[in-house]
C-alpha cells in the first residue's frame, strides 16, 4: 500500500485570464468554420472537467495523507502477458526539461487523478529523473508554516502537468477531435456485474470468439469504473483475452485495431506489456493503408501509453514525405507535437513542415505558436530566421494573452535558433516581471536561460527572478539552480538582493549534493556561473575537483566536461590564492589546455580582422618576435596578442618561437656590439662603475630600435605590403641586451567581437569580464581593440590602421 501526500496549489492557468478571454483570443475561425463551431469549442473548454479544473482557483488546504490500494495494484505484473516486465505507467515516463515545473513530483501510478490536484508520493519517484521540482523526501518534510511552504510558494506557484499541459492546444479547435485521443470518449459505462459476465464468456467461449467480439469485449472492459482497472489487468481472463486478440490480429481491420489500442489506453496497461509489441508490429504493417487522421490518432495513443515506437514513426514519417502537402492546419500542429514528444524526425521532413507553417501562418493561434516552437525545439530541428520572426510578430500582436507555457516555449526556440527578435524581447521584458511570481521555478529557469543565451540583459526581469527565488529555492532542481546561476553569471549582473540570492542558492547546492552527484555537469555549471560573479564556495570547489567527482563526471554524463573542469581549476589558481584543496592533475590540465587552444586558434585564424591586426602589429613593432599569439590564460577559452615593453617603453623580442634558429645562435654567440679599446680597458681596470657602460649600451640599442621602428612604419605604408613586411623582418635583427631584460610592461591585446557583450550594449559578458579581471591580477595591462573601432578601420588606409595600433599599444603602456 503506497502512502501519498496530497496538496493543492492555487493559480490561474498559465497566468492567463479566465475561460472567456482564453476562448476569445485563442479560438479563431478557419475558412468554412461556423459560429456554432466556435461556440462548441468554447463550451468544450468550459465543460471539460480537466480544463475546468485547471482554470479553477483552488484554496490551499495544506497537506493530506491517505493510502491508496490502487497505487500499488496498478503497478503489479499482469498474469501471463507481463511476467518479468516493469510496469511503468504513462504518467511515469520521465519528461524532458521543457515547460514549467510543478512544485513536487506527481504520483504517476494512481489512475484517473483529477488534473486540478497533484499527488506527491514518496514511492513513485523515478531514479535519475530530472523533472521533479523537489525530491519526494524533501517535499515530505515541508510543513505548513515552514519557510518552504509560505509566501510566494504557497499562494502563487503554478501547477504543471507534464503530460496534459502540452496538450492544451487540442482543446482550442474542434478539428483536433478527429485525430487525437480524449479520455472522455469511452464506450457505454459498464457495471461490475456485466464485466464479470464478459470474463465468464471469455473463459467458456474462448475457442469460438470472433475478432469483432474480442474487440468489443476489450472496449467494454475499458469502460468499467476506474477503480476496477487494476483488477482487470491482473485477471487471468484479461490475459486470455489479450492472447486471443493476438491470435486473431491478422483479422482485425484498422478501426478495430484502433479501438483495441484505445481500450489499452483507458485501462492503463503498462507501456512494457508484451501484447503491445505485437500491436506495434501490426500497426507498422498497416501504415500505408491508413489515413492521416488515423495515423495521427494511433501516434497519439502510443503517446498516451508512454511507449516509444520508433519503428512505427519511421514508417509514418516516410508516408508523410509523400503526403505532407495534404496536411490540414490541425493535423500539422498535432504532428509537430508528436514529433517533439518522440524526439525523432528526418530533417528533410521538418523543412517541408516549415513551408506548411508559412502557408497557415495567418490562421495559427497563440497556443499553437507555443506548440510549434516546443515541437521543433524538442526534436532539435531549427526554424529559419524568417519563420521565427513571423511567429514572433504573431506573438507580439497579443502577448498579454499569451499563456506562460506558450511564452516559455517560444523563448526556448528563440534561444535554440539565436534569433534576436527585438520587439518580442522588448514586450517580453514588460510583461515578464509581473508573471515571474506566478511561474514555476522551471519556467523561471527557462526564461532566464533564454535571456543569457540571447545576451539580453533586462534588469527588471533579472531583479524579479532574484526576488522570487529565495523563498522557493527548495523547489529548484539541480538543473534549475545551475542554469539560473549560469545566466546571472553570463550576463554579469548582480541584483539588488545579491547576498540573499546567492547565499540561498549556494545553500541549496549543499542540500542537493546527492542530486548533483547524479548530474555532475550541473555542479560544474553552478560553480562557473558563481565564478563569473566572483563567488567561490571553496568546499564545493574542493568536491568538484576531487578525483572521485572527476571520475563520476567522466562515467555518468554524456557531456565532455574536461573544458569545464579546466576552466574552474584555472580560475581557482588565479583568484583563490589561499585555496589548498583538490586541483586537476597535470595530465588533465595539459589535455584541457590543448583542447581549448586548438579551438581558440581555429576561431581566431579564421577571422580576417584578427589576421590584419596581427600582421600590422608585427610590422609596427619590428617583426613576429615582438608579438605572440597565444592564450595567456588558457582556461578563459580565448587567445591574446601579447606584447612586452622594456623600461623605456620599447618592444622586447620575447617570442622565441618566431626567432629563426640562426638568429638564436647569434643571440648566444654574438658580442654586444661594443669594441674592446684601450680606453675601455683602462676604465674597467680603474674600477669604474658598470652603470656607465650599461647606459652607453642601452643608448645604442635604443637608437637602433628607433631606426628600425621608423623603417618598419615607412615600409608598412608603402604600396608593396608583403615586401614591406619582409623588409621589416629582415631589418629587425636580434637585440641581446633587450632579450636579457625583464619586461617592464606586459600588454594583453584583446580583439573583441559583439558576442562578448550584452546585446546592444558595451557591457562585457561574465566569462570575458572574468578573463580581464584575472589578467590584471597577473600584472597585465589589457588593451582593447574594440570591434566597433577596429572593423570600420579595415576599410581605411594602412597608415591610419598603423597609427591607431601605435596609439593603442604605447598609450596603454603609459
Residue pairs with C-beta under 8 A, 6 or more apart in sequence:
1 67
1 68
1 69
1 71
1 72
2 67
2 68
2 71
2 72
2 107
2 109
2 121
2 123
2 124
3 65
3 67
3 121
3 122
3 123
4 65
4 66
4 67
4 68
4 71
4 107
4 110
4 119
4 120
4 121
4 122
5 63
5 64
5 65
5 119
5 120
5 121
5 122
5 139
5 140
6 63
6 64
6 65
6 66
6 117
6 118
6 119
6 120
7 60
7 61
7 62
7 63
7 64
7 104
7 118
7 120
8 58
8 59
8 60
8 61
8 116
8 117
8 118
9 58
9 60
9 103
9 118
9 154
9 157
9 158
9 159
10 57
10 58
10 59
10 60
10 155
10 156
11 57
11 58
11 156
11 157
11 158
11 159
11 438
12 18
12 55
12 57
12 438
13 22
13 51
13 54
13 55
13 403
14 100
14 158
14 165
14 168
14 403
14 404
14 405
14 406
15 158
15 403
15 404
15 435
15 438
15 439
16 22
16 401
16 402
16 403
16 404
17 401
18 55
19 42
19 45
19 46
19 51
19 52
19 55
20 42
21 401
22 45
22 55
22 401
23 38
23 41
23 42
23 45
23 46
25 365
25 366
25 398
25 401
26 172
26 365
26 366
26 367
26 401
27 38
27 41
27 42
27 172
27 173
27 365
28 363
28 365
29 35
29 37
29 38
30 173
30 175
30 329
30 363
37 174
40 174
41 171
41 172
41 173
41 174
44 51
44 171
44 174
45 51
45 171
45 172
46 52
48 171
48 184
49 114
50 114
50 115
50 164
51 168
51 171
53 114
53 115
53 116
53 117
54 115
54 116
54 165
56 116
58 116
60 154
60 155
62 144
63 143
63 144
68 110
70 110
70 111
70 227
70 230
71 107
71 109
71 110
71 121
71 123
71 124
73 230
73 231
73 234
74 87
74 89
74 109
74 110
74 111
74 229
74 230
74 233
74 268
75 87
75 88
75 89
75 109
75 270
76 87
76 230
76 233
76 234
77 83
77 84
77 85
77 87
77 234
78 87
78 233
78 234
78 238
78 239
78 269
78 270
78 273
79 234
79 235
79 236
79 238
79 239
80 236
80 239
80 240
80 242
80 243
81 239
81 242
81 243
81 273
81 274
81 275
82 270
82 272
82 273
82 274
85 270
85 272
85 273
85 274
86 270
86 272
87 109
87 270
87 272
88 270
88 271
88 272
88 306
89 108
89 109
89 111
89 268
89 270
89 271
89 306
90 108
90 163
90 265
90 268
90 271
90 304
90 305
90 306
91 106
91 108
91 109
91 163
91 306
92 108
92 109
92 124
92 126
92 306
93 108
93 271
93 306
94 126
94 128
94 129
94 130
94 131
95 131
95 162
95 163
96 131
96 343
96 378
97 130
97 131
97 442
97 479
98 166
98 374
98 377
98 378
98 409
98 412
98 446
99 160
99 162
99 165
99 166
99 374
99 405
99 408
99 409
99 442
99 443
99 446
100 158
100 160
100 165
100 404
100 405
100 408
100 439
100 440
100 442
100 443
101 131
101 132
101 133
101 160
101 440
101 441
101 442
101 443
101 475
101 477
101 480
102 118
102 133
102 159
102 160
102 161
102 162
102 440
103 118
103 133
103 134
103 139
103 153
103 157
103 159
103 440
103 472
103 475
104 118
104 120
104 132
104 133
104 134
104 136
104 139
104 475
105 120
105 121
105 124
105 125
105 129
105 131
105 132
105 133
105 134
105 135
105 136
105 139
106 113
106 118
106 119
106 120
106 121
106 124
106 161
106 162
107 113
107 119
107 120
107 121
107 124
108 124
109 124
110 119
110 121
111 226
111 229
111 230
111 268
112 226
113 119
115 161
115 164
118 159
118 161
120 136
120 139
120 140
121 136
122 136
122 137
122 140
123 136
124 136
125 132
125 135
125 136
128 518
130 477
130 478
130 479
130 519
131 162
131 477
132 477
133 440
133 441
133 442
133 475
133 476
133 477
134 474
134 475
134 476
134 477
135 515
138 474
138 511
142 148
142 149
142 474
143 149
144 154
147 471
148 472
148 474
148 475
150 471
151 471
151 472
152 437
152 468
152 471
152 472
153 471
153 472
153 474
153 475
156 437
156 438
157 438
157 440
157 441
157 472
157 475
158 404
158 438
158 439
158 440
158 443
159 440
160 405
160 440
160 442
160 443
165 405
166 337
166 341
166 371
166 374
166 405
167 180
167 337
168 367
168 403
168 405
169 176
169 333
169 337
169 367
169 368
169 370
169 371
170 176
170 180
170 182
170 334
172 365
172 367
172 368
173 330
175 328
175 329
175 330
176 330
176 334
178 293
178 297
178 330
179 292
179 293
179 294
179 296
179 297
179 300
179 330
179 331
179 334
180 296
180 297
180 300
180 334
181 262
181 265
181 297
181 300
181 301
181 304
183 265
183 266
186 222
186 223
186 266
187 219
187 220
187 222
187 223
188 220
188 223
189 223
189 225
190 220
190 221
190 223
190 224
192 224
192 225
192 228
194 220
195 220
195 221
195 224
195 228
195 232
198 217
198 220
198 221
199 235
199 237
199 238
201 217
202 209
202 217
202 237
202 240
202 241
202 244
203 237
203 240
206 240
206 244
209 217
209 244
211 248
211 251
211 252
211 256
212 256
214 241
214 244
214 245
214 248
215 245
215 252
215 256
215 259
215 260
217 241
218 241
218 245
218 259
218 260
218 263
218 264
219 259
219 260
219 262
219 263
221 232
221 238
221 241
221 263
221 267
222 229
222 262
222 263
222 264
222 265
222 266
222 267
223 266
224 232
229 266
229 267
229 268
232 238
232 267
233 267
233 268
233 269
242 275
245 252
245 260
245 275
246 275
246 278
249 257
249 278
249 279
249 282
252 260
252 282
254 286
254 289
254 290
254 294
257 279
257 282
257 283
257 286
258 294
258 297
258 298
258 301
260 279
261 279
261 283
261 298
261 301
261 302
261 305
262 301
264 273
264 275
264 276
264 279
264 301
264 305
265 301
265 304
265 305
269 275
269 276
269 305
271 305
271 306
271 307
272 307
276 305
276 307
280 302
280 307
280 309
280 311
280 312
281 311
283 298
283 309
283 312
284 311
284 312
284 315
287 295
287 312
287 315
287 316
287 319
288 315
288 319
290 298
292 323
292 326
292 327
292 331
293 331
295 316
295 319
296 331
296 334
296 335
296 338
298 312
299 309
299 312
299 313
299 316
299 338
299 342
300 334
300 338
302 308
302 309
302 312
303 338
303 341
303 342
308 342
309 342
310 342
310 344
313 338
313 342
313 344
314 344
317 345
317 346
317 349
320 327
320 335
320 349
321 346
321 348
321 349
321 352
324 349
324 352
324 353
324 356
325 356
327 335
327 353
327 356
329 360
329 363
329 364
332 353
332 356
332 357
332 360
333 364
333 368
333 371
333 372
335 353
336 353
336 371
336 372
336 375
336 376
337 371
337 374
337 375
338 375
339 345
339 350
339 375
339 378
339 379
339 381
340 374
340 375
340 376
340 377
340 378
340 379
341 378
342 379
343 378
343 379
343 380
344 379
345 379
345 381
347 381
350 376
350 379
350 381
354 383
354 384
354 387
357 364
357 372
357 383
357 387
357 391
358 387
358 390
361 390
361 391
361 394
364 372
364 391
364 394
366 394
366 395
366 398
366 401
366 402
366 403
366 406
367 403
367 405
367 406
369 391
369 394
369 395
369 406
369 410
370 402
370 403
370 405
370 406
370 407
370 408
370 409
370 410
371 406
371 409
372 391
373 383
373 391
373 409
373 410
373 412
373 413
374 409
374 412
374 413
376 382
376 383
376 413
376 416
377 409
377 412
377 413
377 416
380 416
382 416
382 417
383 391
383 413
383 417
385 417
385 419
388 413
388 414
388 417
388 419
388 421
389 419
389 421
391 410
391 413
392 410
392 414
392 419
392 421
392 423
392 424
393 423
393 424
395 402
395 406
395 407
395 410
395 424
396 421
396 423
396 424
396 427
399 407
399 424
399 427
399 428
399 431
400 431
402 410
404 435
404 438
404 439
404 443
405 443
407 428
407 435
407 447
408 443
408 446
408 447
410 424
411 428
411 446
411 447
411 450
412 446
412 450
414 420
414 421
414 424
414 450
414 454
415 449
415 450
415 453
415 454
418 453
418 454
420 454
420 456
420 759
425 454
425 456
425 458
429 458
429 460
429 461
432 447
432 458
432 460
432 461
432 464
433 460
433 461
433 463
433 464
434 464
436 444
436 447
436 461
436 464
436 465
436 468
437 464
437 468
439 447
440 475
441 469
441 472
441 475
441 476
441 477
441 480
442 477
442 480
444 465
444 468
444 469
444 480
444 484
445 476
445 479
445 480
445 483
445 484
447 461
447 465
448 461
448 462
448 465
448 483
448 484
448 487
448 488
449 483
449 484
449 486
449 487
451 457
451 458
451 461
451 462
451 487
451 491
452 486
452 487
452 488
452 490
452 491
454 759
455 491
455 755
455 757
455 758
455 759
455 765
456 758
456 759
457 491
457 493
457 758
457 759
457 761
457 763
459 493
462 488
462 491
462 493
462 495
463 495
463 496
465 484
465 495
466 488
466 495
466 496
466 497
466 498
466 501
467 495
467 497
469 476
469 484
469 501
469 504
469 505
470 497
470 500
470 501
470 504
473 481
473 504
473 505
473 507
473 508
474 508
474 511
476 484
476 505
476 508
477 515
478 512
478 515
478 516
478 518
478 519
478 522
478 523
479 519
479 522
481 505
481 508
481 509
481 512
481 522
481 526
482 521
482 522
482 523
482 525
482 526
482 529
483 525
484 505
485 505
485 525
485 526
485 529
485 530
485 533
486 525
486 526
486 528
486 529
487 529
488 494
488 495
488 501
488 529
488 533
489 528
489 529
489 530
489 531
489 532
489 533
489 766
490 529
490 532
490 765
490 766
490 767
491 758
491 765
491 766
492 532
492 533
492 758
492 763
492 764
492 765
492 766
492 769
494 533
495 501
502 530
502 533
502 535
505 526
506 530
506 535
506 537
506 540
509 516
509 523
509 526
509 537
509 540
510 539
510 540
513 543
516 522
516 523
516 526
517 549
517 552
518 556
519 556
519 557
520 549
520 552
520 553
520 556
520 557
520 561
521 553
521 557
521 559
521 561
521 564
523 540
523 543
523 544
523 549
524 544
524 553
524 561
524 564
524 565
524 568
525 564
526 540
527 537
527 540
527 541
527 544
527 568
528 564
528 567
528 568
528 571
529 766
530 536
530 537
531 568
531 571
531 575
531 770
532 766
532 767
532 769
532 770
533 766
534 575
534 773
536 572
536 575
536 576
536 579
538 576
538 579
538 581
541 568
541 572
541 576
541 579
541 581
542 581
542 582
543 549
544 565
544 568
545 565
545 568
545 569
545 572
545 581
545 582
545 583
545 584
546 582
547 582
550 565
550 584
550 588
553 561
553 565
554 561
562 588
562 591
562 592
562 595
563 592
563 595
563 596
563 637
565 584
565 588
565 592
566 584
566 588
566 589
566 591
566 592
566 593
566 595
566 596
566 634
566 635
567 592
567 635
567 636
567 637
568 635
569 583
569 584
569 588
569 589
569 592
569 635
570 633
570 634
570 635
570 636
571 635
571 770
571 774
572 579
572 583
573 583
574 633
574 774
574 777
574 778
575 773
575 774
575 777
584 592
592 634
592 635
593 631
593 634
593 635
596 631
596 634
596 635
596 637
597 630
597 631
597 634
597 639
599 637
600 631
600 637
600 638
600 639
601 639
604 610
604 629
604 639
604 751
605 611
607 751
608 794
609 751
609 787
609 790
609 791
609 794
610 751
612 794
612 801
613 641
613 749
613 751
613 785
613 790
613 805
614 627
614 629
614 641
615 725
616 716
616 798
616 801
616 802
616 805
617 626
617 627
617 641
617 643
617 749
617 805
617 809
618 624
618 626
618 627
618 725
618 728
618 729
619 712
619 713
619 715
619 716
619 724
619 725
619 728
619 802
620 709
620 712
620 713
620 716
620 802
620 805
620 806
620 809
621 627
621 643
621 651
621 709
621 712
621 809
622 651
622 653
622 705
622 708
622 709
622 712
622 728
622 729
622 731
622 732
623 653
623 658
623 728
623 729
623 732
624 655
624 658
624 729
625 653
625 654
625 655
625 656
625 658
625 659
625 732
626 643
626 651
626 652
626 653
626 654
626 655
626 732
627 641
627 642
627 643
627 655
628 641
628 642
628 643
628 654
628 655
628 657
628 658
629 639
629 640
629 641
629 642
630 639
630 640
630 642
631 638
631 639
631 640
632 640
632 642
632 748
632 775
632 778
632 780
633 771
633 774
633 775
633 778
636 767
636 768
636 770
636 771
636 774
637 767
638 750
638 768
638 771
640 748
640 749
640 750
641 748
641 749
641 751
642 746
642 747
642 748
642 749
643 651
643 746
643 747
643 749
643 809
644 651
644 652
644 654
644 743
644 745
644 746
644 747
645 651
645 652
645 743
645 744
645 745
645 746
645 747
645 813
646 652
646 738
646 741
646 743
646 744
647 741
647 744
648 698
648 702
649 744
649 745
649 810
649 813
649 814
650 702
650 705
650 738
651 705
652 738
652 739
652 741
652 743
653 659
653 732
653 734
653 735
653 738
653 739
654 739
654 743
656 664
659 667
659 734
663 733
663 734
664 734
666 733
666 734
667 734
667 736
667 739
670 734
670 736
672 697
672 736
672 737
673 697
673 700
674 680
674 693
674 696
674 697
674 700
683 692
683 693
697 737
698 737
701 735
701 737
701 738
704 735
705 735
705 738
708 728
708 731
708 732
711 727
711 728
711 731
712 728
712 731
712 732
713 802
713 806
715 723
715 724
715 725
715 727
715 728
716 724
716 725
716 728
716 798
716 802
717 724
717 797
717 798
717 799
717 802
718 724
721 798
745 781
745 813
746 779
746 780
746 781
747 780
747 781
747 783
747 809
747 812
747 813
748 775
748 780
748 781
748 782
748 783
749 783
749 785
749 808
749 809
750 772
750 782
750 783
750 784
750 785
751 785
751 787
751 790
752 768
752 784
752 785
752 786
752 787
753 787
754 787
756 764
756 765
756 768
757 763
757 764
757 765
758 764
758 765
762 786
762 788
764 772
772 782
775 782
776 782
781 812
781 813
783 808
783 809
783 812
785 808
789 804
790 804
793 800
793 801
793 804
794 801
